[in-house]
């Protein structure tokens, strides 16, 4: 932790400022997604990220500054306590990432993943296709956009109030041909409802929060300079 105020820290400070600015414009009102809005595409761990998925260990949000190149010094011994059990598949996957990028820090990655999760949920809620294209792989983005278009055709509106993200944990790590896929299980608390054209609630509950589990997979090519992780697959948390 000797380099705690490093490039990664600066990136997340910039990211936090953007998220606060972004969410202030939408979270004061009830706008959002259907009860299960985050699974228009089934999870596919074999998909490789596109050219925009390069970077270091930051899930980059719109407006965030580019990161500086990761330090080239050898990685210090890693302590995965609170992230992965010693000798587990997740721990081995994290070690593979660190071998290529010694500056990778899974705790910072999880903070970025939570910010990305909230930003993507918000963008889907408001029909912000531009933001979704920046944060999602092509396949996942197409699924989200289809869901938005279908909602608009039915003249339905979805309302979601983000209460909290109660948990975010890495449940799988896969590295193949320098492409890393990190799967995160989120547990969030949302107030969500869908209304028809007349404003009647036809799904969910506009007053009561519900616990929502989601499993999202982020991917990028290791060793490149662009600090961009993209969402490449979604699944129900179960």
Secondary structure, 3 states (H helix, E strand, C coil): CCCCCCHHHHHHHHHHHHHHHHHHCCCCCCCCCCCCCCCCCCCCCCCCCCHHHCCCCCCCCCCCCCCCCCCCCCCCCCCCCCCCCCCCHHHHHHHHHHHHCCCCCHHHHHHHHHHHHHHHHHHHHHCCHHHHHHHECHHHHHHHHHHHHHHHHCCCEEEEEEEEEEEEEEEEEEEECCEEEEEEEEEEEEEEEEECCCCCEEEEEEEEEEEEEEEEEEEEECCCCCCCCEEEEEEECC
